[in-house]
Amino acid sequence: MSRTCTARTGDGRPCRATPQGDRPFCRLHDPAQAEAVAAARRLGGAHRRRRRATDELEPFRGLRDVAAFQAFLELAARDVIAMESSPARVRLAVAVVTPATRLLERSDLAARIARLEVQLAQLADRSERAAPPDADPPERVDP
């Protein structure tokens, strides 16, 4: 038969959690863990408050375009920065930075391609105006 915590819950029922080691209480009811449990509750409450405030400032708009994806990554980065330093924080930071870097690279490439297309169109327009009316148009080479 498995052991259970000897404490009672707030409504008077027996706690059904497993006690820690040879102690009679679970982590939540162990008087020796009271300070750590209280600190964890405060931290959890602070994170929920911050999350609500962030949601009110920037509601999630989905990931339908580059701007929405960038806003989502920035929100995730702020949450990661607010976390206490830990290996999990480092993993999350890498998980946020990797797609953000790809997004920036692709956005830069898209802008460069758009500028090149404008320049190409301008060159084609100039060459059409500069060609004599009776000359054959230059042969077009498709890539």
PyMOL commands that set and color helices and strands:
alter all, ss='L'
color gray80, all
select helices_A, chain A and resi 31-57+66-82+87-130
alter helices_A, ss='H'
color red, helices_A
deselect
rebuild
show_as cartoon
